Amino acid sequence: MTSPATPETPETLQVLNRVFGYDSFRQGQQEIVEHVAGGGDALVLMPTGGGKSLCYQIPSLVRDGVGVVISPLIALMQDQVDALRALGVRAGFLNSTQDPGERRMVEAEFLAGELDLLYLAPERLRVDSTLALLDRGKVALFAIDEAHCVSQWGHDFRPDYLALSDLHERWPDVPRIALTATATRATHAEISTRLKLEGAHHFVASFDRPNIQYRIVGKNEPRKQLLELLRTEHSGDAGIVYCLSRRSVEETAEFLVRNGIEAVPYHAGLDAQTRAEHQARFLREDGLVVVATIAFGMGIDKPDVRFVAHLDLPKSVEGYYQETGRAGRDGLPSTAWLAYGLQDVVQQRKLIDGGEGDAAHRRKQSAHLDAMLALCETVDCRRVQLLAYFGQDGTACGNCDTCLAPPESWDGTVAAQKLLSTVVRLRRERRQKFGAGQIIDILLGKKTPKVTQHDHDSLSVFGVGADLADSEWRGVVRQLLAKGLLAVEGDYGTLVATEASDEVLYQGRTVQMRREPKRAAKASSKSRRTEAADLPEEAVPVFERLRAWRAATAKEQGVPAYVIFHDATLRQIATEQPSTLGELGGVNGVGENKLAKYGEKLLEALSS
C-alpha cells in the first residue's frame, strides 16, 4: 500500500507517490534520481524492466525546465508520450512522422514552458533549427536513452549518437544522464568515452532478472518445439519469437497461425505501414505473438510479454540478454527459450568469415560468438554464466534448465579424436573436405551413395564411431566447433582442423562434453506459476473482469492496455478489492491523475 507523503518527504519521493503511485523507489533508483535532480551527470547501466525511465522522468519533473530525451525509437514515441500523459505528465515529441503544424504546436509548448518532457530522435540534434529551439527554451536535463547505440561495433549502432558528445559543450550547465540495459565492461567504457561522460557518476545495477527462466534446448524440428512450448506453458500469452532471416520469420508466423496461435511477422522487408500496424497490434492487444528479426523490440515498453523465444542462435550474449530482457518487465514469471543446433554454429561462423570489417572486427565477432556458445554448452547455471559475462558474480539460481534438470558431462576425448582424425585423413589422404553429414556417415559406417562414390568406406576410420548415435555425433561436432577445436570453411560449410586440433590428436589434451538431459527442463511450479496460482481463487474472476474493463477502455482511447494500468496493479486491486477512492489510491501504480481519471469507473467494474 502506498503511504501518504508528508512535508518532510523528499520532493523526488513526493513525485513518485503523487504522479506514479508508488511509495518507494526500486533498488538503486533513488540515488540516481537524487544525483541527476541535483544537477549531476550520470551513466546508468540497468537491466530492461529495472525502471530506467523514472531515473530521468522524475528529475525532469523536479528540475526547472523541460527534460529532453534523446531516443532512437521514433515508432514508439507516441506510445511513450501517451503513457506519460495518462499520468498527468505534460509530454511531447518532435520527429519526422509529424506534419509542420504538429511540430510548430510542440515547439510553442516547449518555449512556453508547457512541457515536462520532450522526446527527440538523435538525428534532429544535427538540425540547426532544433539546436536554436533548445537554445531559446529552458532545458532541465538531457537523457540519452539506449546509450549503447554509440558503440560502433555494437548490435544497435546509430551514427547520429556520436554527435551527442557535443551536448555538454553547447549546454555545459545542463546535466546529462545516459542509460542502457546492456553493456559489458568494454562497451561501458566505450559509451563513457564517446559521450564524454568520464567525469560522470557511473551507476551499475545488477543485471540479474530472477523472474526470467532461461532455457536452451537442442534443435529437433524447432517450430514444433516452439508450438509445444506455447500450447503447454504460454497459451494466450503475449510473446516475441526471433528468427535470423526474413523468410524464416514469414514461415514461422504462418506456421503458428495455421496451428491456432495468433501471430504476425515483423522484419525490414515489410513495408513501413505493415510494420507499424503489427507493432501497434502487439502493444495494444493481449496475447499476440510477434515473429521477428532483431529489427523488432528495442524500446518496447510492453510489461506483460511472457516469453521470448529464439529459433536461431543470437550473435552475442549482449544481443541475447537485451532480447530476452523484453520478457517480464512487470516482474512476473517469464520464459527465455532458445533452440540451438549444429547448423547454427556453422552458419554463424560462415557469416563472420564472409562479413564486413577488418580482421580485428572479425576477431571481435568471433569472441562474441564464442561467449554465446559457451552459454549454450555450459553444464553449470545459465544465470551465473550470463552474469559473469557482464562482470557480476552469482550463485546457482534454481530457475534455469541446467539447474532444474542438470546435464551430465562426459569425457569426449576419444570421440573428438575419432572425428578430428576423419577430417584430417580426408584432407591428407584424399585432398577432400566435407561437411558434418558426410563425416558422421563415415564414422557410423553408413554405405550411402555419397560414401561409396568417394570410396570412403575404405578409410581406416570407416565405422569406428558406431558407439554413438547420429544425434550424439552432431553434438560432438557442435561442441568441437564451439571450443575452437574444429572450424568451418567455405560456402558449403566444410569442416577443417585448427591448430588446437593437434592438442587433442597428439598432445594429450582431454575434452569434456555436455550430454543433453533425457528430459527437457520445464518450468517448475515455483518459477512459472499460472495467473490462477498467483491469485487467491476468489480473485481470479475479478482480475479477468478488470482486464476486460481495461481492454475496452484502452480500445476506446486508442492506447495500449498497459497505459491504463499494469497487470500487477490490477492483480493487487483484484486481491484487495478496495471499495472507496481513498482505498484505491493506496494501490501501487494508482497515482493522482489515474485515480481522478479512472477511479470511479474502475470501482464500478469491480463491483459489477
VOGU-3710 file (C-alpha; in Angstrom, 3 decimals, decimal comma):
1> mtspatpetp> 0,000/0,000/0,000  1,288/3,498/-0,753  1,917/5,835/2,142  0,816/9,484/2,103  3,650/11,944/1,514  4,469/14,445/4,265  6,114/17,879/4,002  9,362/16,232/5,162  9,281/13,712/2,297  11,941/14,490/-0,380
11> etlqvlnrvf> 10,411/16,127/-3,447  11,519/13,242/-5,671  9,655/10,756/-3,468  6,578/13,011/-3,411  6,577/12,980/-7,235  7,000/9,195/-7,284  3,990/8,847/-4,992  1,746/11,549/-6,482  2,395/11,002/-10,196  3,375/7,346/-10,488
21> gydsfrqgqq> 1,523/5,935/-7,477  4,444/4,193/-5,740  5,596/4,725/-2,171  9,209/3,695/-2,634  11,894/3,501/-5,306  13,267/0,233/-6,623  16,761/-0,686/-5,554  19,297/1,784/-6,970  16,759/4,253/-8,401  16,679/6,859/-5,649
31> eivehvaggg> 20,430/7,503/-5,631  20,384/8,071/-9,408  17,281/10,286/-9,266  18,670/12,463/-6,465  22,054/12,787/-8,195  20,571/13,931/-11,525  17,908/16,107/-9,876  20,781/17,838/-8,095  22,476/18,634/-11,419  24,975/15,766/-11,681
41> dalvlmptgg> 25,880/13,814/-14,829  25,218/10,060/-14,756  25,882/6,934/-16,794  23,352/4,252/-15,827  23,583/0,534/-16,624  20,351/-1,105/-15,527  18,540/-4,185/-16,857  15,434/-3,952/-19,038  12,479/-3,677/-16,705  14,659/-2,231/-13,934
51> gkslcyqips> 12,994/1,180/-14,031  15,425/3,279/-16,086  12,762/5,721/-17,321  11,971/7,014/-13,830  15,651/7,909/-13,439  15,202/10,797/-15,877  11,441/11,365/-15,722  11,366/12,320/-12,032  14,390/14,681/-12,231  12,705/16,301/-15,244
61> lvrdgvgvvi> 9,590/16,936/-13,131  11,611/18,232/-10,176  14,085/20,472/-12,011  13,267/23,810/-13,617  12,680/23,449/-17,359  11,967/20,612/-19,769  13,676/17,210/-19,754  14,908/16,461/-23,296  15,004/12,714/-24,008  17,075/11,536/-26,984
71> splialmqdq> 15,684/8,227/-28,194  16,198/6,286/-31,455  12,694/4,827/-31,218  10,596/7,084/-33,446  7,894/4,422/-33,888  7,350/4,263/-30,123  7,441/7,946/-29,195  3,669/8,345/-29,473  3,099/5,465/-27,045  5,759/6,786/-24,652
81> vdalralgvr> 4,095/10,196/-24,661  0,595/8,679/-24,274  1,743/6,709/-21,230  3,135/9,874/-19,592  0,052/11,945/-20,391  -2,100/9,253/-18,767  -0,134/10,011/-15,597  -0,749/13,749/-15,950  2,782/14,479/-17,184  2,988/17,112/-19,932
91> agflnstqdp> 4,959/15,273/-22,613  5,534/15,792/-26,330  7,818/14,700/-29,150  9,396/16,034/-32,327  10,157/13,610/-35,142  9,738/13,006/-38,864  6,254/11,463/-38,521  4,660/14,841/-37,711  3,334/17,408/-40,113  4,609/21,036/-39,851
101> gerrmveaef> 1,559/22,134/-37,871  2,056/19,453/-35,223  5,732/20,319/-34,911  5,002/24,040/-34,519  2,491/23,297/-31,747  5,002/21,194/-29,780  7,730/23,811/-30,298  5,393/26,513/-28,956  4,585/24,369/-25,897  8,295/23,861/-25,265
111> lageldllyl> 9,097/27,592/-25,492  6,140/28,485/-23,254  7,326/26,045/-20,562  4,188/23,950/-21,016  6,068/20,638/-21,332  7,741/18,492/-18,697  9,414/16,109/-21,179  10,282/16,416/-24,862  11,341/13,343/-26,874  13,709/13,815/-29,825
121> aperlrvdst> 15,305/11,419/-32,307  19,130/11,800/-32,306  19,231/12,964/-35,932  17,181/16,052/-35,002  20,123/17,358/-32,973  22,016/17,695/-36,261  19,399/20,169/-37,486  20,263/23,807/-36,762  16,630/24,760/-36,149  16,374/22,151/-33,353
131> lalldrgkva> 19,526/23,436/-31,679  18,222/27,008/-31,928  14,901/25,894/-30,408  16,655/24,312/-27,417  18,752/27,473/-27,000  15,589/29,575/-26,726  13,894/27,350/-24,156  14,857/26,065/-20,719  16,324/22,556/-20,702  16,196/20,742/-17,349
141> lfaideahcv> 18,387/17,804/-18,423  19,412/15,674/-21,392  18,573/11,971/-21,158  20,343/9,758/-23,719  18,313/6,546/-23,868  19,629/3,311/-25,430  23,151/4,707/-24,962  24,785/1,507/-26,262  23,811/2,771/-29,750  27,013/4,829/-29,586
151> sqwghdfrpd> 29,140/1,648/-29,662  30,418/1,483/-33,244  30,706/-2,295/-33,415  27,619/-2,893/-31,279  24,472/-4,626/-32,479  22,397/-1,402/-32,479  24,955/1,195/-33,622  23,455/4,555/-34,702  25,923/7,032/-36,280  23,858/10,011/-35,054
161> ylalsdlher> 24,668/9,050/-31,479  28,313/10,029/-32,000  27,277/13,686/-32,251  25,718/13,599/-28,784  29,146/14,156/-27,261  28,681/17,836/-28,219  25,756/18,353/-25,825  27,959/19,245/-22,892  29,984/21,759/-24,889  26,903/23,668/-26,064
171> wpdvprialt> 24,966/23,397/-22,769  27,658/22,955/-20,073  25,297/23,639/-17,161  22,654/21,091/-18,182  23,073/17,648/-16,552  23,202/14,580/-18,781  22,090/11,044/-17,996  22,931/8,224/-20,415  21,122/4,918/-19,923  21,436/1,398/-21,339
181> atatrathae> 20,203/-2,066/-20,454  23,159/-3,937/-21,932  26,868/-3,273/-21,693  29,959/-5,308/-20,995  32,861/-3,525/-19,334  34,298/-2,757/-22,774  31,017/-1,304/-24,073  30,580/0,622/-20,817  33,997/2,213/-21,312  33,197/2,993/-24,965
191> istrlklega> 29,937/4,737/-24,028  31,736/6,758/-21,383  34,450/7,893/-23,794  32,289/8,621/-26,830  29,703/10,603/-24,861  32,405/12,352/-22,785  30,981/11,051/-19,529  34,256/10,038/-17,898  33,603/12,541/-15,107  30,010/11,427/-14,585
201> hhfvasfdrp> 28,854/9,258/-11,708  28,546/5,707/-13,030  25,692/3,590/-11,648  25,775/-0,142/-12,443  22,786/-2,144/-11,230  22,649/-5,919/-11,084  21,937/-7,497/-14,463  20,028/-10,330/-12,828  16,373/-10,754/-13,824  15,328/-13,522/-11,402
211> niqyrivgkn> 11,786/-13,730/-12,815  13,105/-14,900/-16,212  13,700/-18,621/-16,633  16,499/-19,285/-19,168  16,175/-22,479/-21,201  18,254/-23,679/-24,159  17,202/-26,848/-25,984  18,701/-28,902/-28,791  17,031/-28,308/-32,136  14,678/-31,075/-33,230
221> eprkqllell> 12,031/-29,621/-35,533  12,229/-26,266/-33,733  8,867/-24,894/-34,901  7,112/-27,920/-33,429  9,153/-27,490/-30,246  8,076/-23,841/-30,123  4,431/-24,792/-30,666  4,579/-27,258/-27,770  6,060/-24,553/-25,516  3,293/-22,109/-26,399
231> rtehsgdagi> 0,480/-24,642/-26,040  1,646/-26,181/-22,768  3,065/-23,168/-20,935  2,106/-19,926/-22,670  -1,379/-20,388/-24,072  -2,881/-16,955/-24,704  0,293/-15,138/-23,655  1,971/-12,266/-25,487  5,467/-13,086/-26,686  8,246/-12,496/-29,200
241> vyclsrrsve> 9,855/-15,145/-31,424  13,185/-14,183/-33,005  14,443/-15,691/-36,270  17,610/-14,916/-38,227  16,106/-14,461/-41,707  13,058/-12,719/-43,139  11,971/-15,944/-44,821  12,102/-17,835/-41,544  10,070/-15,051/-39,883  7,323/-15,314/-42,513
251> etaeflvrng> 7,220/-19,123/-42,480  7,200/-19,340/-38,676  4,376/-16,784/-38,353  2,344/-18,712/-40,941  3,057/-21,996/-39,117  1,824/-20,593/-35,803  -1,341/-19,139/-37,368  -2,101/-22,489/-39,058  -1,841/-24,091/-35,648  -4,195/-21,720/-33,886
261> ieavpyhagl> -1,698/-19,211/-32,450  -2,433/-15,540/-33,217  0,857/-14,340/-34,722  2,178/-11,628/-37,063  5,572/-11,183/-38,806  7,908/-8,197/-38,408  11,059/-7,580/-40,459  12,727/-4,847/-42,512  11,401/-6,293/-45,788  7,803/-5,428/-44,905
271> daqtraehqa> 6,513/-2,003/-45,879  6,565/0,657/-43,157  2,784/0,700/-42,738  2,579/-3,072/-42,178  5,435/-2,951/-39,652  3,733/-0,094/-37,807  0,381/-1,930/-37,784  1,929/-5,140/-36,443  3,864/-3,264/-33,758  0,730/-1,343/-32,750
281> rflredglvv> -1,285/-4,573/-32,525  1,391/-6,160/-30,337  1,353/-3,194/-27,961  -2,428/-2,872/-27,834  -3,721/-6,455/-27,935  -3,487/-9,148/-25,297  -1,953/-12,490/-26,268  -0,444/-11,624/-29,668  2,834/-13,257/-30,767  5,256/-11,284/-32,964
291> vatiafgmgi> 7,717/-13,321/-35,048  10,594/-11,018/-35,915  14,173/-10,403/-36,864  16,194/-8,411/-34,337  14,885/-5,273/-36,090  11,971/-5,535/-33,635  11,863/-4,831/-29,954  14,287/-2,131/-28,823  12,433/0,210/-26,503  9,253/-1,873/-26,480
301> dkpdvrfvah> 7,689/-0,977/-23,135  5,059/-3,733/-23,042  5,244/-5,048/-19,474  3,344/-8,333/-19,916  5,488/-10,128/-22,524  5,531/-13,603/-21,004  8,090/-15,281/-23,273  10,884/-14,531/-25,713  11,874/-17,442/-27,953  14,860/-17,702/-30,303
311> ldlpksvegy> 14,711/-20,149/-33,211  18,253/-19,211/-34,267  21,432/-18,600/-32,306  21,955/-14,922/-31,359  25,261/-13,396/-32,461  26,304/-12,283/-28,969  25,450/-12,583/-25,300  24,688/-8,840/-25,259  22,123/-9,235/-28,040  20,648/-12,319/-26,362
321> yqetgragrd> 20,414/-10,558/-22,996  18,774/-7,472/-24,464  16,270/-9,508/-26,495  15,336/-11,871/-23,653  15,028/-8,854/-21,349  11,896/-7,825/-23,239  10,081/-10,553/-21,318  8,651/-9,999/-17,859  9,189/-6,279/-17,439  6,380/-6,379/-14,861
331> glpstawlay> 8,452/-8,703/-12,672  6,140/-11,698/-13,123  7,480/-15,160/-14,139  8,540/-15,307/-17,797  10,476/-17,609/-20,116  13,550/-17,072/-22,303  13,698/-20,107/-24,624  16,305/-20,844/-27,296  16,533/-23,748/-29,748  20,142/-24,333/-30,754
341> glqdvvqqrk> 21,830/-26,798/-33,100  24,898/-27,634/-35,146  23,771/-25,666/-38,190  23,536/-22,505/-36,070  27,233/-22,732/-35,264  28,165/-23,430/-38,893  26,023/-20,555/-40,153  27,323/-18,005/-37,647  30,944/-18,922/-38,341  30,329/-18,501/-42,079
351> lidggegdaa> 28,669/-15,110/-41,537  31,681/-13,877/-39,594  34,217/-15,142/-42,133  32,333/-13,579/-45,048  31,226/-10,425/-43,256  32,289/-6,807/-43,392  35,079/-5,247/-41,385  38,760/-5,908/-40,944  40,470/-8,816/-39,208  40,192/-7,103/-35,820
361> hrrkqsahld> 36,439/-6,762/-36,240  36,095/-10,426/-37,226  38,099/-11,420/-34,149  35,728/-9,363/-32,004  32,689/-11,002/-33,605  34,254/-14,431/-33,055  34,815/-13,588/-29,394  31,140/-12,583/-29,085  30,065/-15,859/-30,699  32,423/-17,901/-28,512
371> amlalcetvd> 30,819/-16,392/-25,402  27,343/-17,200/-26,730  28,382/-20,774/-27,491  29,846/-21,128/-24,013  26,494/-20,086/-22,561  24,734/-22,701/-24,705  27,149/-25,508/-23,878  27,659/-24,899/-20,157  26,788/-27,627/-17,667  26,604/-25,001/-14,920
381> crrvqllayf> 23,875/-22,470/-14,079  22,967/-20,341/-17,122  22,305/-17,293/-14,946  25,729/-17,486/-13,296  27,360/-17,671/-16,745  25,248/-14,778/-18,037  26,049/-12,525/-15,085  29,746/-13,401/-15,296  29,777/-12,108/-18,890  28,729/-8,713/-17,545
391> gqdgtacgnc> 31,316/-8,863/-14,774  28,984/-9,847/-11,936  29,080/-12,753/-9,518  26,111/-15,028/-8,989  25,070/-18,262/-7,348  23,115/-21,158/-8,859  19,611/-19,803/-9,406  17,426/-22,906/-9,323  15,377/-21,336/-12,133  17,134/-22,251/-15,393
401> dtclappesw> 17,217/-25,517/-17,313  20,670/-26,548/-16,119  19,558/-26,064/-12,502  16,164/-27,727/-12,962  17,474/-30,710/-14,991  21,278/-30,753/-14,677  23,024/-32,134/-17,790  25,813/-34,663/-17,473  29,327/-34,024/-18,640  31,325/-36,857/-20,171
411> dgtvaaqkll> 34,871/-37,468/-21,343  34,581/-36,912/-25,082  38,306/-37,108/-25,800  38,168/-40,375/-27,752  35,118/-39,263/-29,721  36,868/-35,976/-30,523  39,966/-37,839/-31,684  37,902/-40,095/-33,959  36,119/-37,181/-35,569  39,194/-34,973/-35,941
421> stvvrlrrer> 41,162/-37,904/-37,335  38,485/-38,412/-40,011  38,659/-34,738/-41,014  42,476/-34,817/-41,124  42,670/-38,109/-43,086  40,254/-36,890/-45,743  42,404/-33,796/-46,193  45,783/-35,533/-46,199  44,987/-38,810/-47,953  42,270/-37,720/-50,382
431> rqkfgagqii> 42,706/-33,904/-50,533  38,999/-33,657/-49,734  36,821/-31,599/-47,384  33,243/-32,407/-46,405  30,506/-31,146/-44,126  29,361/-32,724/-40,882  26,861/-35,099/-42,527  29,452/-36,959/-44,575  31,955/-37,099/-41,690  29,311/-38,613/-39,401
441> dillgkktpk> 28,197/-41,141/-42,046  31,823/-42,323/-42,340  32,149/-42,674/-38,562  28,855/-44,593/-38,331  29,877/-46,919/-41,181  26,947/-45,964/-43,425  27,387/-47,048/-47,057  25,444/-44,167/-48,531  25,733/-43,416/-52,286  27,996/-40,459/-51,459
451> vtqhdhdsls> 30,226/-42,602/-49,209  30,657/-45,343/-51,807  31,051/-42,836/-54,663  34,116/-41,372/-52,953  35,375/-44,756/-51,715  35,181/-43,516/-48,134  34,195/-46,988/-46,917  37,836/-47,997/-47,452  39,144/-45,428/-44,954  40,561/-46,880/-41,726
461> vfgvgadlad> 38,167/-44,678/-39,735  35,078/-46,072/-41,509  32,676/-47,374/-38,855  34,854/-46,557/-35,828  32,101/-44,346/-34,368  29,266/-46,877/-34,181  29,223/-46,499/-30,377  27,449/-43,134/-30,694  24,187/-42,259/-32,436  23,913/-39,739/-35,274
471> sewrgvvrql> 22,466/-37,084/-32,943  25,293/-37,639/-30,450  27,904/-37,188/-33,183  26,226/-33,956/-34,231  26,583/-32,819/-30,627  30,291/-33,709/-30,744  30,775/-31,647/-33,919  28,851/-28,719/-32,440  30,904/-28,729/-29,246  34,229/-29,062/-31,080
481> lakgllaveg> 33,236/-26,039/-33,173  32,240/-24,177/-30,029  35,606/-24,928/-28,411  37,619/-23,891/-31,492  38,900/-27,460/-31,975  37,224/-27,601/-35,381  36,453/-24,898/-37,937  34,063/-24,230/-40,821  35,417/-23,289/-44,230  33,868/-22,092/-47,486
491> dygtlvatea> 30,316/-21,585/-48,687  29,389/-25,254/-48,209  30,273/-25,425/-44,514  33,064/-27,981/-44,852  34,906/-28,957/-41,683  38,639/-28,389/-41,249  41,057/-28,925/-38,388  42,531/-25,999/-36,441  45,900/-25,529/-34,759  44,220/-26,536/-31,498
501> sdevlyqgrt> 43,120/-29,858/-33,064  46,690/-31,119/-32,762  46,492/-30,691/-28,973  43,707/-33,308/-28,885  45,136/-35,624/-31,551  48,788/-35,653/-30,491  49,418/-33,738/-27,272  47,123/-35,404/-24,733  44,509/-32,643/-24,360  41,271/-34,002/-22,910
511> vqmrrepkra> 37,832/-32,806/-23,977  34,870/-32,685/-21,600  31,499/-32,571/-23,346  27,919/-31,825/-22,431  25,341/-34,602/-22,703  21,781/-33,403/-23,153  19,433/-34,403/-20,301  16,973/-37,183/-21,088  14,045/-34,867/-20,354  13,859/-31,201/-21,204
521> akassksrrt> 13,645/-28,827/-18,279  10,235/-27,287/-17,920  9,026/-24,502/-15,716  8,663/-25,530/-12,103  5,583/-24,736/-10,099  7,772/-22,382/-8,099  9,080/-20,417/-11,054  6,325/-20,477/-13,700  3,023/-20,064/-11,973  -0,271/-19,526/-13,716
531> eaadlpeeav> -2,288/-16,412/-13,067  -4,754/-18,510/-11,111  -1,984/-19,817/-8,858  -0,682/-16,303/-8,284  -4,071/-15,027/-7,132  -6,458/-16,229/-4,435  -9,113/-18,381/-6,100  -11,862/-15,832/-5,494  -9,754/-13,043/-7,064  -9,262/-14,776/-10,447
541> pvferlrawr> -12,660/-13,869/-11,972  -12,305/-10,342/-10,562  -8,921/-9,957/-12,238  -10,348/-11,154/-15,566  -13,235/-8,695/-15,237  -10,796/-5,853/-14,601  -8,716/-6,895/-17,618  -11,847/-6,802/-19,789  -12,675/-3,304/-18,480  -9,095/-2,200/-19,162
551> aatakeqgvp> -9,137/-3,624/-22,709  -12,374/-1,801/-23,535  -11,064/1,459/-22,057  -7,760/1,176/-23,938  -9,559/0,473/-27,217  -11,847/3,466/-26,685  -8,848/5,744/-26,069  -6,630/4,198/-28,752  -3,763/3,418/-26,375  -2,045/0,191/-25,230
561> ayvifhdatl> -3,768/-1,526/-22,302  -0,727/-1,089/-20,029  -1,067/2,706/-20,376  -4,316/2,403/-18,379  -2,933/0,094/-15,653  -0,304/-2,657/-15,491  -1,299/-6,241/-14,725  0,449/-6,021/-11,348  -1,826/-3,112/-10,356  -4,968/-4,957/-11,461
571> rqiateqpst> -3,861/-8,055/-9,557  -3,458/-6,041/-6,355  -6,893/-4,464/-6,873  -8,463/-7,881/-7,549  -6,908/-9,254/-4,359  -7,622/-6,306/-2,013  -10,904/-5,218/-3,672  -10,901/-1,591/-2,476  -14,372/-0,065/-2,130  -13,529/3,658/-1,963
581> lgelggvngv> -11,373/6,077/-3,932  -9,178/6,504/-0,860  -8,506/2,772/-0,671  -7,951/2,584/-4,432  -5,433/5,416/-4,203  -3,341/3,260/-1,883  -2,703/0,647/-4,581  0,736/0,619/-6,225  0,555/2,199/-9,669  -2,510/4,359/-8,973
591> genklakyge> -1,293/7,962/-8,961  -3,394/11,081/-8,543  -4,164/11,558/-12,235  -5,176/7,944/-12,860  -7,268/7,927/-9,703  -9,158/11,009/-10,900  -9,458/9,714/-14,483  -10,356/6,060/-13,926  -11,178/5,647/-10,240  -14,992/5,784/-10,314
601> kllealss> -15,266/3,589/-13,429  -12,810/1,056/-12,046  -14,769/0,785/-8,802  -17,919/0,251/-10,866  -16,210/-2,557/-12,809  -15,010/-4,030/-9,522  -18,494/-4,120/-8,003  -20,370/-5,290/-11,108
//
